[in-house]
Amino acid sequence: MTVRRLFGLARWYLRELTGEAAYGHYLDRHRRTHPDAPAMPRREFERRRTDRGDSHPGARCC
């Protein structure tokens, strides 16, 4: 395995772990299920995601 491939895998893992890839996943799903409707802007998506996390803390410690 090359260094470039390892770097790509590490980058993918960190993006998934931190939630950075969530907007991309949302856009993919939105395009498949609602092809004619506009997707919400990233800022609104992040705001809703934060609000949802605050109202449903799950396994968070704080």
C-alpha positions as CSV (number, residue, x, y, z in Angstrom):
1,M,0.0,0.0,0.0
2,T,1.4,3.4,-0.9
3,V,1.7,6.4,1.3
4,R,-0.8,8.3,-0.7
5,R,-3.4,5.5,-0.3
6,L,-2.7,5.3,3.5
7,F,-3.2,9.1,3.7
8,G,-6.5,8.9,1.8
9,L,-7.7,6.1,4.1
10,A,-6.7,8.1,7.2
11,R,-8.5,11.2,5.8
12,W,-11.6,9.3,5.0
13,Y,-11.7,7.7,8.5
14,L,-11.2,11.1,10.2
15,R,-13.9,12.7,8.2
16,E,-16.3,9.9,9.0
17,L,-15.3,9.9,12.7
18,T,-15.7,13.7,13.2
19,G,-18.9,14.0,11.1
20,E,-17.3,16.2,8.5
21,A,-18.7,13.9,5.7
22,A,-22.3,14.1,7.0
23,Y,-23.3,16.9,4.6
24,G,-21.9,14.9,1.6
25,H,-23.9,11.9,2.7
26,Y,-27.0,14.1,3.1
27,L,-26.6,15.5,-0.5
28,D,-26.2,12.0,-2.0
29,R,-29.3,10.8,-0.2
30,H,-31.3,13.9,-1.1
31,R,-30.4,13.7,-4.8
32,R,-31.6,10.0,-4.8
33,T,-34.8,10.5,-3.0
34,H,-35.8,14.1,-4.0
35,P,-34.1,14.8,-7.3
36,D,-36.4,17.8,-8.1
37,A,-36.2,19.6,-4.8
38,P,-33.4,21.9,-3.8
39,A,-31.1,20.7,-1.0
40,M,-30.7,22.8,2.1
41,P,-27.5,24.8,2.3
42,R,-24.7,23.5,4.4
43,R,-25.2,26.1,7.1
44,E,-28.8,25.1,7.7
45,F,-27.9,21.4,7.6
46,E,-25.2,22.0,10.3
47,R,-27.6,24.1,12.4
48,R,-30.2,21.4,12.3
49,R,-27.6,18.7,13.1
50,T,-26.4,20.6,16.1
51,D,-29.9,21.3,17.3
52,R,-30.8,17.6,16.9
53,G,-27.6,16.6,18.9
54,D,-28.5,19.0,21.7
55,S,-32.1,17.7,22.0
56,H,-31.1,14.0,21.7
57,P,-27.7,13.8,23.4
58,G,-27.5,10.0,23.3
59,A,-24.1,8.7,24.5
60,R,-22.5,12.1,24.9
61,C,-21.0,12.8,28.3
62,C,-21.8,16.5,28.4
